[in-house]
């Protein structure tokens, strides 16, 4: 009996030790704050979040906790050249994020030869590419040149097509006139049946065609964004934007070189695959994936450069997720990868206006 009692005592003691070891291993590192309900409610306050019922709040806390633990584990692993962080999407699963903030876009028409497709009032014509890669500056940042408006937030309306197209128009308008004007995404959402509503499917080229036909577009201040579809208001004054047409770069082995030449001249709208958890939770650094090639979101390239510490080349991406995502709304996305489609398919479907 004494032997049996000692055995049970030993077993209980061993179980306690194992429990303590497991508990210690589950604790956050000295750099990570415990993921508590108090931390979650501070995050809720920061991002203006509220939930209709206690059950939903508890469910969202569990999603938030899992996401934060994954973010912190990824950052501890290191070696990526970029970091992840909490943002307004941290209470969403990857499936919810994709369903609410991205879409499945039909690939835009493209030319696969060495020319550049130009759409004008006379119709689509192919022009030989006349860029000169040797004359392209080592780095360009259109933000520093005053050609980029503040980052905006698309909210629950998947109108990234309109945001990307207008970033390209705003940039070119400033380059040509010296005036930086935030233009109305809402007008495109309400009035342009071909390019975009809150349902994905349009292209920047269609949005640019609308502005060309219309002789301009309203300023955002005169026709503000509501993040939902509304009735087209034709009584708002227009910013006189005289677009000659637009260009779509070809897809071939020189896609990135041609895109580089274009961005050296002005901001460019592009499609990307934003499907990964890492894209959803990106914070800073040169993003290098993972991501695929099924485009589901539009952004604007507003410059490019090279990271001094790592030597990685990157695009400067202006997103439409607001300023709490990424680097105040921007991402540095790696360029110069082997695949001619570029990281996240960024080289595949560029379009930009001409004046």
N, C-alpha and C positions, 0 to 999 in steps of 0.2 A: 504493500500500500504506500509506504514511504517513497519507494522508487517511482511508483506511478504518479504520486503527487509532485515529486521533483520534476518528472518529465513534463507534466502539464504546466508547471510554473515556468520551465525553460521555454516551452512552446509559446506561452503568452508573452514572455519577455522578448523572444525573438520577433514575434509579430509586432510588438510595440516599437522595437528598433527599426524594423522594415518600414513601418508606417511613418516614423520620424524621418527616415532617409527619403522616402517618397515625397513627404511634405516639403522637405528642404529643397529637393530637386525641382519641385513645382513652383517654388518662390521665384519672383522676378529677380533679374540681376540688379546690382546696385544702381544701375542707370535707369531701370524701368520702374515706374510707379505701379503699384498693384491695381488691377482692373476691378475697381469697386463700383457700387452703385453711386457713391458720391462723385467719383471721377466721371461716370457716365452723365450724371445730371449737370456737372460743370460743362461737359461737351454739349449737352442739349441746350443749355443757356447760351453758349458761345455761338451756336448755329441756329438759334431760334426754333428749336424742335419742340413739339408737344405731341402727345398721343391721346386718342379718344377714350382709352380705358386702361386700367391698371394691367390687365392681362397683356395688352399690346405693348405697353411700356416694358414689361418684363421680357417679352419675346424679343423686342428690339435690343434690350440690354444684352441678351445672350448672343445675338448677332454681332453687336458691337464688341463684346468681350472676345469672341472668336477672331474677329478681324484684327483687333488690336494685338492679340497674342501672335497672330501670323505676321503682322507688320513688324513687331519687335523681334521675332525670331529671324525674319529675313534680314533685318538690319544688323543683327548680331553676327549673322553668317558672313556679311561683308563680301567683298570681291566683285561687286556688281558695278561700282562706279556711280551709283545713284542710291538714294534712300527713299523709303516709303514713309508715309505719315498719316495721321488722322485728318479727315476733312469732312465735308457735309455728307459724304456717301458712306461713312463708317458704320452706319446702322443698317446697311443694305447688303444682302447677299449678292454674289456676282450675277446671278440670274436676274435679280430685281434691278440691279444697276443697268444691265444690258437692255432689259425690257423698257425701262423708263427713259434712259438717256442716250441710247444709240438706236440704230435701225438697220435694216438690210436694204442696201441700195443696189439698184441695177447698175452694172458698170456703164459709165458714160461711153458714148461713141468715141472712138479714137483711131488715129492713123498709125500704122505700124511701119511706115517708111521713114526715110531720113528727113522728111519735111515737117512743117509746122502747120497745123490746121488753123486757118483764120476764117472766122465768120464775119461777114460784113453785110451791108444792106444789099449787096449784089449776090449774096449767097456764100456758101462754103467754098473756099479755094485753098489749095495747098501751096505754101511758099517755102522755098529752100531755106534751111536754117542758116542764118548769117552770124551767129554768135562767135565770139573769139575767147576761148577758155583762157588763153595766156593773158588776156587783158582783164580778167576777173579779179577783183581785190581779194586779198587773203581772208578778210572777214567783212561782213556787212551787218549793221543793226539798224533797221529802219525806225525803231523806237527812238534811238539817239538822234536820228535825223528829223524827228518831229512828224513822222508820217504814219503813226499808229495811234488809234484812239484807245481809251481805257478798255480793259477786259470787261465784258458783260456776261450775264448768266442766262442761259437759255431756259433754266427751270425745267418744268415738266413738259415743255413743248420741244419736240425734236426738230428744231429749225436750224441745226448746225450748218446746213447748206447755205442759208441766208446769211448767217453770221460770217462764214468764211468768204463768201462772195463779196459782201460789203467791206470786209477788212481789206480785200484787194482793191476795191473801188475807192475807198477812203484814202488808201495809201497813194494810189495813182493821182487822185484829185489833189492831194496835198503836194505831191511832187510837181505837178503841172501848174498849180495856182498859188501855192504857198499857204492855202487855207486848210486847216484840219477840222473836219466836220463829222460828228457821229451821225450816221445815216440810219433810216428807219427799217429795222428788221420787220416790224409789225406790218408795214405796207406790203412787203413781199409776202408775208404770211396771209394777209387778208385779200390781197388784190391779184397776185400772180398765180393763176391756177396751174401753170406749167412747171414752176420751179420748186415750190414748197408750200406746205401748210404745216400743221403740227405732226403730220404723218410723213415719214421719210419716203423718198422716191425721186425727188428732184435732183437737179445738178446745178453747180455754180454757173455753167454756161447758160442755162435757161434763165436764171436770175439776172445775169448780165444782159441777156437779150431783152428782158422786160424793161430794164433801166434804159437801154438804148431806144426801144420803141416809145417809151414814155417821155423821153427827153430829160430825164432826171429822176430824182426820188426825194421824198420828204426827209427833213432832218429828224433825228430821233426825238429831239425835244418837242417837235410839233406833232409827231405821230408816235407816241411812246409805246414801248413793248409791254404786253399784258400776259405773255406766255400762254395764250390760247387764241384760237381762231375767232375772228370777228367779221363784221360787215365792212367791205371796202369803203374807205372815206376818200372821196375824190375832191373834197373841198380844201385839202391841206396844201399850202404852197410848197413848190418843189425847189430843191437845190438843183440848179441847172448843171447837170453832168452830161456832157456831150461825148458819149462813147462812140468810137468808130466801129467797134466790134469787140471780138475777144479771140484769144488764141488758146488752143489745147495742144500741149506738147505731145510728141509721138512716144510710143513705147518701143524701145529697142535697146541694144547694148549701150547706147550713149545717153540713156534717159537721165541719169543723174547729172551728167555734164551739162545737158541742155537746161535742166531745172536750175542748176547753179547759175548759169548765165542769165536766166530769167529773174531769179531772186536778186541778183546783183543790180537789176534795173528797177525792181518794184516788188511789193508783196504779192504772193501767189496763193490761190486756194487749192487745197489738195484733199484727197480722201485717205483715210487711214483705218486700220483695224484697231479698235479700242477695246477689244474683248477681254484682255487679261486683268487679273486682280492687281497686278503691278501697275497697269495704266490707271485703273480706278483709284489707287492709293498713292500714286506718284507724288513725291514731295520736292526733291531737287537732285541735281547732278545730271550726267549724260545718260539718258534712258537707252538701254540696249536690249529691251525685250524682257521676257518672251512676248511674242505676238505673232499672229498669222498674216494671211493675205486676203481675208474676206472683209472687204471694206464695209464699215458700218457707221462712220462718223466723218464729218468734214472739219478741217481746221485751216488756218492760214499760216504759211511760212513767212516770217517777217525778218529773216536774216539768217546768218550762218557764221560759224567760227570754228575754233579748235581749242580744246581744253589744255591749258598749259601744263597741268600736273600729269595727265594721263596720255596726252597726245591724241585723244579721240576727236575726230571731226564731228560736228553736230549741226543740225538745223535748229533755229529758234522758232518754236511753234506757239502761235496764239490760239488758245482754246476758248470755248464758250461755256465753261463750267463755273465762272465767277472767279474772284480773286483769292478764295480760300483753298482752291485746288492748285497743286503744283507750286511753281515759283511765282506767286502772285498772279496766277492764271496762265502762266507760260510753262512750256516744257522744252528742254534741250533733248532732241532726238538724234541718236547716232546716225551719221551718214558715212558713206564709203564702205558699206558691207559688200560682200561678193555678189549677192543676188541682185540682178538689175532692177527688180521691182522696188528695191530699197527696204529698209526696216519698216514693218507694218504696212507694206505696199505703198509707201509715201511717194515713190517715183512714178506710180502708174497712171494717175489721172489728174495732172495739174491743169489749171485753167486760170487765165488772168485777162483783164480788160485792156483795150487799147484806146487811146485818145488822139 
